[in-house]
């Protein structure tokens, strides 16, 4: 059993979907996903997506990203991401993504000057950002973006999607990638031969006991790349998110978005005393929480939203409010227990600025790739933007290669 396509994309999260949407419509595309279509971490992203507010914002956005990444970021990639951000937001709005609008003139004034494209939108701020530059949809921005992209891809006649299909290996011929070896839900293996292959298979959270990721995301593309000598980079760069809802239940940890702290929530020790600046970079806040837990002899610290009015909580964080309520906590009245958990992988398969790996005809986008944007620690809400920017660049390079072949 075998299939043939012009492009095979492994993964149906935001990066894989956006890549497909930017490929030529006259090319056959096959997409596979290890689970169902909505079990990608892109659906779980809460906080939002960053965007360059205007030219005056460039230097501070660049510096915020570099500082959070401990200046180990690839500067060229950071520049590309920031410069591309407004075009990406324009694309998303065109696909029907609905970002929160500013409700009052006062709110718009508080958010500062806007470029024309973003006039009328509300922005929030998260840890390590020097100003509000994050667009959002309640506290389910990832779901809003990814579901709209999925709707668009499903309408494409040139795209076939296969759920519960796992990549087992790539097909290597003369040092080039010629497709993948896949396995369906019944354990039947088959080849998908393609001119170009795109890894968009997500992170490594499934390898951790405590993670905000789906458990089936186990870094398959990383292992396959190791086997074939494909260049990898910074495999030890793993981000721990400071605030996930503490639970003794097994399974994925529920994320408490950084936007909550951006809106004024504070971290408290066992005595109800604040012990850290909540808007410092994630790794710094995580370290402070762990030190406080050790000092207090506890398994968690507390997060208080008392500085956020109830209306803002119910409007901006409805999903967080409902989930905490299900777990027995009313965030409008009481603090909630939080603990750090594995969240994001900054390392991965080395790629250049067009998302090309070290193997010809093989691309990697999203969390499984490492283009150097995030350095040693990702700045909040850069993940969706980075994934989309470089997924689009990969599609552009593939399109370019098809055009050359046709000449």
N, C-alpha and C positions, 0 to 999 in steps of 0.2 A: 504494500500500500504506500502511495506517495502522492505528494502534491507539488505544484510548481507555481511560483509567484514572482513578481518583479521585486517585491519587498516583503519580508516577514518581520513583524514587530512582536517582540516577546514582552507582554505586559499591556494592560489596558487602563492604567492610571492616567493622570493628567498629561504626563510627558508622552506616553505612547499614543494617546488619542490626538494630541495636538500635532504630533509628528505626522500621523495619518492624514489629518485635515490639511496639512501643508504640502503633501505629496501630489504629483500629477494625477488628475482624475482618470486618465486613460491608462493607468498602470494598475495591475492587479496586486492587491495588498491582502495579506493574511495576518490576522492578529490572534495571538493565543493568550490565555490567562490561566493561571494555576488553579484558581477557585472560580467563584461567580464574578460577574462584571462589577459588582459594587464592593467587593472585598479587596480594595486597594487602599493604601494609606492616604492617597490623595483625597478620598472621601472623608477622612478623619480630621483633616486640617481645620483648625478652629479659628485662629486669630485673624488672618487675612493675607493680603498680597501687597508687597511694597511697590511704590512707584515714585519716580522722580517728579517732585511737585512742580518745579520750574528750574531754570538754569541756575538761579541763586542757591538752589538746594543741592546741586551736584557735589560740591566739595565736602559738605557735611555728611551726605549720604555715603560718599566714597570712604571718608574717614571712619564713619560709624562701622561700616562693613569690615574695613581693614583692622580697626582696633579690636572688634569682637573676635576676629580671626587670628589675633596675636601677630598681625602683620606677616603671616605666612601665606596669605592669599596670593594668587596669580593676578597681578594688577591688570593685565590685558583683559582677563575674563571679567573682573569686577567692572571695568569700564564698559565692556560690551553689554553686560547685564543692565547696568544703570541706564545707558544710552538707549537701549532697546525697550525699556519698561513701558513708556507711554504707548508705543505701537502695540505691544502685547495687550495692554488694557483696552485699547481701541478694538483689537480683534475680539477680545472676550465680550465686550459690550455688544459688538456686532453679532455674536453667537447667542445673545440673549441673556448673558450673565447680568444679574441685578445687584449692584452694589448699593449700600446704604446712602441715601441722599441726606444732605444737610437740611434740617427742618426750619431753621430760623436764620435771619441775617446775622444775628449775634454769633451763631455757631459757625457760619461761614467766615466771619471776621476773626473768630478765635483760631480757625484753621489756617489763617494767613492767605497770601495771594495764591491764585491758582492759574494754571495754564488753561486756555479755553476748553480743551477736551474734558478737563476734570471739574469744570465749574459746576457748583451745585452738589458735589459729593462730599460726604462726611469722611473724616480721617481719624484714625485712632493712633495711639503711640504705644510702643512696647519696649521691653528692656533693651538698653544700650542704644536706643535711637535718640538723637538729639532733638527731634521734633516729630509731630504726627505726620506720617507719610504712608499709612497703611489703609488701604481700602478693604471693606469687609461686608459680609452679609450675615447679620446676626452673629452667632458664634459657630456657624457651619459654612464658612466661606469655601472650604475645600469641596464640600458636597455640592454647593451651588455651582462652582466652576466645573467640576468633573462631570456632574450629571448633565449639564448643558452641552459640554463637549461630546459626551457619549451619545446624546440625542442626535447631534449633528453627524457623528460618524455612522450611526445606524442608518442614516438616510443615504449614504454613499453606496452606489451600485457596484463600485469597484473594490469594496472592502468586505471580507468574510471574517467573522469572529468566532473563535472556538473556545468555549469555557471548559473548565476542568481538564485542561491540557497542559502538561508539564514539559519544559525543555530539559532533555537529558544530556544533550551534547550539541556541539556545532559540527557541521560538515566542513572539514578543511581539505582543500585541494591546491597543491602547489603553493602553499603558504597563504592562500586566500580563503576567506569564508564564503562557502557556497550554499549556506542555509543551515538548518538545524535538524536534529533528531528529536522527535517529540513522542510523548506517551499520553494516550487518552485515559479516561476514567476507568476503562475496562482493562487497563494494563497493556494495551496494544501499542507497539512502537511503530512509528512511520517517519518518513523523511518529508521535510518541507524544503524543497530546493528554491533558492532565490538569488537574484543578482546582488541584492543588498540585504543585510540583516541588521536589525536595530534592537539592542538590549534596552528594555525599559522596565525591568523586573523588580525595581524597588530595593529596599534596604535589607538589614540583617537582624531585625528585632526578634524574629522567631528563634534565634539562638540564645536569647536571654530569658532568665526566669521572670524578671520584671521589665516589661516594655510596653510602650504605647502602640506598638506595631501589631498588625495581624500576625498570628503565629506561623502562617505558611510562608512568610517572607524570610527566607533563610539564606539569602545571598547565593542563589544557584549560579548566576552569571559569573560571580567572583570565582567560584570553585572551577567552573568550566574554563575560565580564562587562565587560571593557574595551570591547569592541565595542558593547555596549548601554548604556554609561554607568552601570553598576551600581557603587556605591561600593566602593572597595578601600582597604586600610589596611596600612601598614608593609610594603611589598613588599621592603624591604631587610633585614628581620629574618629572617636565615637562620642556623640553628644548625649549627655544625660539631661533630661528636662527636670528643672527644679520642682515643679508642682504637678503631681498626679494625685488623684484621690486615693488616700490610704485605704487598703482593704486586705483582709486576710484570705479572701477568696482567691483561688487560682485563676490564671488567665490574664488577658490583656488589661493593662491599667488605664483608667479613664483620665484623660488629660484635662487639666484645669488651665485654660489658655493664658498665655502671657498678657493678653489684652486685659484680663481682669486686674492684674497688677498695674498695667498701664493706665487703667481708669481709677486707681487709688487703693486697691486692696493691699493689705500689709501682712507680713509674716510675723508670727508671735511664738515665743517659747512656751514652755509648760506653765510659766507664771503669768502669761499674758503680756509679756514685754516684747517690744519690737527689737530685733537683733541685727538687721541688715537693710541696706538700701535695695529695695525690691527691683529697681530698674537698672541694676548692674548687669553685665553679660551673664548668660545662663550658667557658664561654668563657675563663675565667681559666686553666684547665688547658691548653686548646688553645693559648693564647698562649704559655704557658711551654714547651710542647713545641716549638712552631715556633721559638722563640728558641733552645732547646737544640739543635735540628737544625742551625740556622744556625751556631751556635757550634762544634758538632762536625763540621760539614761532611758530615752524613749525610742519608739520605732517611727515617729513622725513628729512634725511640728504643726502649727495651726495657721490657717489663712483666714483672715477676717475681711469681709466686704462691707463693714459698717460705714466706711467712708463713701460708699457708692449708694446713691438713692435707689429705692426699690423699683421705680419706673425704669431706670437705666438698666438695672439687672434683668428685669423681665423682658425688656426690648432687645438689649444687646447680647444678653447671655441666656436666652430661654432654654437652650439644650442643656447647659451646665446646671441651671436652676432645677430643671425637671429631673435630671439624673441624680443630683445630690438629694433631692426630695425622696426619690425612690430608695436611696440608701439610708434615709432617715435623718437627713440634715436639711434644714431650711436656711439657705445662705443669707436670706434677708433678716434673719434673727440671731444666727449663731455662727461661730467659726467652724471650719471644716478641717479634718486632719489631712495633711498632704505629705508626700514623700517623693524624692527624686526617683526617676526610672529611665531606662534606656529609651532614647527617642529618635535619634537621627545619626546617619552615617556620613561623615564628611569625606572619607576616603573612598576608594573603589577602583574602577577600571579607568586608567589614565586615558584622557581624551584631549585633543587639541581644541582650538576655538570653534571648530566646526563639528565637534563631537565625534571625530574619527578616532578609533582606537589604533593601536600599533599594528593590527592585522588589517590588511587591505579588504575593503568591502564590508567591514564590520564597524558599526557605530554603537555608541552607548549614550543614553540620556537619562535624566532624572537621578534619583538617589543612588543608583548602582554605578554611576559614572563619577569621575573626579576631574573636573575642569579647573579646579583651584579657586573658584569663587569664594568658598566659605573659609578657606584657610584651616586653622586648627579648631575653630569653633564658629558655628553658623549664627549669623545675626537673625533675630526673630523675623519671620514672615518673608525671608528671602528665598525660601525653598520652592514655593509654587512659582515665583517669578523666574528663578534660575532654571527650573525644569522646562518651563514653556519657552524661554528665550533660546536655550540651546537645543531643544527639540525642533524648533522652527529652523534653526541654523543647520541642523542635520538634514532636514528635509530639503532645504535650499541647496546643500551640497550634492545630495542624491539627485535632485532635479537637474542640477548642472551636469552631472555625470551622464545622465540619460540623454541630455541634449547633445553632449559631445559624441556619444555613441551613435546618435542618429545622423550626424553630419557625414 
